[in-house]
Structure formats: structure tokens, C-alpha cells
Amino acid sequence: MSTLRLFLTDAFLPLSPKAELEWRLVDGATVGRGRDVLTHLPKARKVELFLPPSLLLQCAVTLPPGAKRQARKLLPHALDPVLLGEPSVQHLAYVADGDRCRVVAVDRALLAGVLAVLSQVRIRPTAVYSADVLVPADGKTLLWYGSGWAQRKGEAAYWFDALSPKHCPSLLAATLNDADTLALAMPSTDIDEADLLTAWQDATPCTISIARGDPLAYPIQADAINLLQGELAAGPQLDIDTTRLKPAAWLAGAALALWAMGWVAQWASWHAEEKRLRTGINTAFATAFPGTPVIDPQQQLQAKLNAGPAAPQANDPTVRLIDLAGHFQAPEGIKLLGLSYANNQIKAEYQAKPEQLGNIAQGLSSLGHPEIAPLDANRSSLTLTLNP
């Protein structure tokens, strides 16, 4: 898993997007290094930001028994004697072990401002540390960082300003009387190592050595405290390799596009079917009720059904056909196949020969003019033209 480490020094505060930061890209045993502006930094799956130890206060306090759950509320009061500024303007991160809390304090506005600038260039740190967490807390290793030396001893951390790595601060030298050995951990510098060792050996009573390797690529110590806590917590972050998800994303996008096309086609089919049904309803209503304007056929039809059947008219074709149907009844041996009425004529079709329909035609002569015509060998028609 690749991790990009960004190292912020006092010289670049307040931070701007044009600041050139030292960086290390750690990917397993491979370490890349460089110095670039924020917009040209390499990409990585995780980003860790390291702050100058000179800007942070690191200490430990003991809380009242059982106060671990209220630690965040109680710590500002417990640290009030040692904080240089008002507790309310400090951002506190801590790790509790029972009633004992190791705490790191930093100016809240400073840290929030740095995170805001990084956010502008789409950099979201997964963790923020004091840079001295790269060396052990045994007091035997010094880390050169920007403009001084950082040292950790147990629960406390110390900072010593220095003009250059060759300079051993007098205050630091005074604290080394009981030390046997001291290792100097430095990023690559142009200072001659022999001259550096000679200068330090003359200033201190202990044996001086130079730590090998790049200290900015050292593993983070197990007791490191992540400053992204409380209101500045990083929140849940998904560690996802988006390059591996591209094929699945393309397939999902294609499937979604096909589904959308199918849905649109189905909707168009439903819309066309609805249009056909509406046209059919309008046509059927106009046929059933000629002369009636078609507005909403469903509601109009329901209104006519609620109103009940209309009284038949005396000259209605159906009424006349029903009234005269009895005169076309066939005697035994003759079968009436059908009746129809059109243009003031009633046409009856029988299963009989023409000569068998004489009596029926004679009975209809008082109603109009009957005419008998053969249809085929066993069927004949009787047409009655009604009197005016």
C-alpha cells in the first residue's frame, strides 16, 4: 500500500498551495523522495502529514479516577498550567491508558488552516503526526528537522533550536551528562560527516554516531498519536484502488444504459398503446352517441349510465324492427335465419324455397310491398318495403 508522507516546516507556515514540501513515497521496501509544490505531488492511497515538533506540546497527565470517558472535556483544565496559550484555542489529541493520558497539543487555527489548504488541492491526510514520532522515545536519538533537533524521552518530547546540524545547542549538551551514546538522524545534508562528528564529540561527553538511512522514511513508532481527533477527525475513508474498479464501472454503466434504453422503449410502447386505446374509446363513444361532443368519454359514458336508459323513439329503427318481427314468423317446416332493417325495408332470410313463402308474403301485403327472391337451392329472401 503506497503512502505519501508530507513534511511541513516552520518556513512554510502559514501554508499556501505554492509551498514546496519535502515528501517521501513509501511503497513497501521502495522509497521515493522529492520536493514539489502541492499540485505536483505524486499520488498515493494514503497521505500522512508531519508537523514541526517545535509547534507542538507533548506531555502526559493523570486524570481523576474513572474520568477516562470525560477525558476530552477535562484535558484543557488539566493542561492549563503548562499550555502557553488559552486552552480553548488548542487542539488536543490524546491516547489514554487507564487514568493516564499522553497528550499532544497544537494551535487549532494553525492545523485547521493547513488542512483547509490541502483540501483546496484535493489532498486529504489520513493521519497527522509530530515529525519526531519517526525516532524512538529512548532519548538516544536526535532528529534534525528544519531548524533544530527533536528528542523524545518516554512520555515527553523536547525541541532544541540550532543554526545547523553541526551545532550542538548548549541546553541539549547539558542534558547529555548521563548518556553513553547518541545517534544523529538527519535527512541528506551537504555537511561533511567527519566534521559533524568532531564538532559534536567536542561538545558532548557521550559517544556520537550518525543514524543510517533516511529518517523521514523510518517506520512510525507504535506510541505515535494521530492529531486527527475530535472536531478534526479524518472520518471514515475508503481505501480503494480505483484503477481496478474501472472495468466493473464500465460494465455497470453499460448495464445501466441498456436498462434505461429498455425502460424508455417500454414506456414508448405503453404510451402508444394508451393513445390507441384512447382513440378507440373516442371512436366507440362517437359511434354510440352520434352528435354528442367527445370531451372525456369515460366520464360521459358513466354519466349516461347513471342517468338510466333513454325512452325509445317511435321512429327508431330498432323499435320498428321489434314491432314487425312477429309478422315474419315462419310456419312449421320453414326456418327463419335472420332479420335486418335498412332504408325502410325489412329483409328476412329463410331456409325454404320461394313458393313456400307465399302465405307469409300475403300476410305482409297490408304493411307494404313484399318481394320474394331465391338465394340458393334451399334459401330464399323476403323483402318488405314498408308503406310511407
Sequence and secondary structure as in RCSB ss.txt:
>XXXX:A:sequence
MSTLRLFLTDAFLPLSPKAELEWRLVDGATVGRGRDVLTHLPKARKVELFLPPSLLLQCAVTLPPGAKRQARKLL
PHALDPVLLGEPSVQHLAYVADGDRCRVVAVDRALLAGVLAVLSQVRIRPTAVYSADVLVPADGKTLLWYGSGWA
QRKGEAAYWFDALSPKHCPSLLAATLNDADTLALAMPSTDIDEADLLTAWQDATPCTISIARGDPLAYPIQADAI
NLLQGELAAGPQLDIDTTRLKPAAWLAGAALALWAMGWVAQWASWHAEEKRLRTGINTAFATAFPGTPVIDPQQQ
LQAKLNAGPAAPQANDPTVRLIDLAGHFQAPEGIKLLGLSYANNQIKAEYQAKPEQLGNIAQGLSSLGHPEIAPL
DANRSSLTLTLNP
>XXXX:A:secstr
  EEEEE  GGG S  TT EEEEEEEETTEEEEEEEEGGG    SEEEEEE GGG EEEEEE  TT GGGHHHHH
HHHTTTT SS GGGEEEEEEEETTEEEEEEEEHHHHHHHHHHHHHTT   SEEEEGGGGS SEEEEEEE SSEEE
EEETTEEEEEE SSTT   HHHHHTTTT SEEEEE    SS HHHHHHHHHHH SSEEEE  S GGGS   TT  
 S  GGG         HHHHHHHHHHHHHHHHHHHHHHHHHHHHHHHHHHHHHHHHHHHHHHHSTTS  S HHHH
HHHHHHH      TT HHHHHHHHGGGG   TT EEEEEEEETTEEEEEEES GGGGHHHHHHHTTTEEEEEEE 
SSS EEEEEEE  
